[in-house]
């Protein structure tokens, strides 16, 4: 059996969604002739590892930067502008900005995990010298993790596969600008990693095509795509949960007054603005439909949703629920009639939540732009796609979804999607890529 080193900051029981992909690969690779060893970061209060994790050798490396929650409010605790302290801060503002930019350039480039990466690469080199690895797979974001693979490649000539779950130097998501000087170096880091690695894996076809276009001098066959996909353990749990639900007819409600339950599982922040969705719910209710949407998870205070809903008399139709354990989220998804996916501004990426939704067989209202997410929903016929921002368009799409509920529920697209995005099938693709890469490089 060949041995592969997997390098990632996040690994189960990590709270970060990126841990799901690498965790699934690590669990299933032995079935395809690969023995994985994992180098991962340490996350406080991550919880207990899943049962299968005891079968995988995981080496935890300290030093990972953990994001802190944003401070509440809008700076109301700052001293008055008339105080000497605030005056001094204004005078020193340009110098503080210069110092911050210098600090971030030196210590946060290409990203904040570079300090962890430096420790991890030395640990990886030590392990690689003590026991033979046939290949190394590095996965990001954070993309500084790719530098571990680059380091091993340069030091030992080991076969290296770079796995990108998100874009690196192009198509950023969100609107918080950090490390402005260091950002200018991201294209350099990406080019060097793409040039030196033996294979580049992207997790959607559009992102694979975008990388090919961005690196025209690199052979196109060096870029392949392997989707995130569905987890078989989660699939079995969801199926058990669905079987325990009361039997109901998949058609449209008997009357417009019959309640239609919609569920959105996940946090709302940045461009995931729930306000147009809430207005769309109000419009559909004005048309006579009895709809109720439950938002499960954190909602950014910047949206001021409680006041927004109260002003429009929608507090009983758009329910704000706090975060709950995943099992409870799944129970509520199983009890719903429709699922909402809110994912604007990421044409190259597919949120892990969509693959999770495919397991439930509930028609999906996908509020997203043209791109990878919309392609899956449309190609498999599992829902209705509408662009974000326009409440009237969203309301029309929601009403269409209600009217087509029976047709979409009975579509064979659900089964096709589960086959195509099955975790074991996708892991076999990684194993095949590892085999080809190692055989080609002769390492």
C-alpha positions, 0 to 999 in steps of 0.5 A: 500500500502506498502512503500519502501525507495530507496537510491541512489546517482543519481536520475533524472534529474541526468546526470549519467546513473545509475539514469535511473534504479532507476528512472524507478523503482520509477515511476512504483512501485506504479502500483504494490502496493509499495509507494516509497520514495527516498533519493538521492544526489544533483548534480549541474546543473543536469537540470530540473526533468522530469514531472513524478518526481513530483509524487515521494517523493525525499529527497535530501541529500548534500555532494556528491562528484562530479567527476571533468573532467580530466585536459587537456594535459600530464603535460606540465605545470609542472615545469622543472625537473631542478627547485628547486621546482621539485627537492623538489617534487621528494625528497618528492614523497614517503612521498606524496604518503604515505600521499595520501594513508593514506588519501584515506584509512581513507576518501575514503573507500570503495569509495569517496561517503562514506562521503555522505553515512554517512550523508544519513544513518542518514537521512534515520534512522530519516525518518524510525523512523518518518514513517514506511518503509516495506523495503529499497532498496540500489543501487550502484555504488557507492557501499558505498550506500549499507552501508545505507541499512546495517545500517538500517538493524542493527538499525531497522531490516528492510527488505533490498535488495541490488541492484548491477548495477556493480561488487564491489570487482572483475572485475574492469573496467578502468585502473586508480588505486586509494586508493590501501590500501582501495581496499583490504578492498572491499571484506570485505565490499562486504561479510558483505553486502551480508551476512546481506542483505535479497536479492541481485539483480544483473542486468545481469545473468552472474553477478548473477552467478559470485556473487553466485560463489564468495559467495558459503556459501550464499544460491544461491536463495539469488541472483537474476537478474533484467536487466536494460531494456527499458524505456516506455517513451523513447520507445514512443518518439523513435517510434514517431521519427522513424515514421517521418523518410522517408520510406526506404527499409531495404535491402542492398544498391542498390550498394556499392556506396550507403551510409551506415550510422553508428552511435555510441552514447556515449563517448569514453575513457579507453578501448573504443578505436575507432582507430581499428574501424576507421581502420576497416572503412578504410578497408571496404571502400577499399573493395568498400563500401561507409560507414560513421561512426559518433561518437557522444560524447566526445572522450578522447584526449589520442586517438588523433583521429583527427590526427589519422584520418587525417594521414589515410585519414579517416576524411570524413568517421569517423566523430567526433561530440561533445555531443548533447542533448539526443533528437538530439542523438536519431534523428541521431540514427533514421536516421542511417542504423546501430548502433555501440556498443563499450563495451570491457572488461565488460563480466558481464555488459550490457551498458544501451546504448544497451537497448536504441538501441533495441528501434530503430530496427537498426542492431547493430555491437557489438564490445565486448568480450564474456559475457552479452552484446554479449549474448543479441545481439546473443540470440535475433539476433539483430546484429553481435558480434566481439571482439575488437582490430583487425581492420580486424576482425571488418571490416569483421563483419561490411561487414557481417552486411551490407550484412545481414541488411535486414535479421536482420532488419526483425528478430522477435528478436527485438520484443522479446527483447522489451518484455523481457526488458520492464521497467514495466515487470522488475519493476513488478519483483522488486515488487514481490521480495519486496513482497517475502522478506517482507513476508519472513522476517516478517518485 
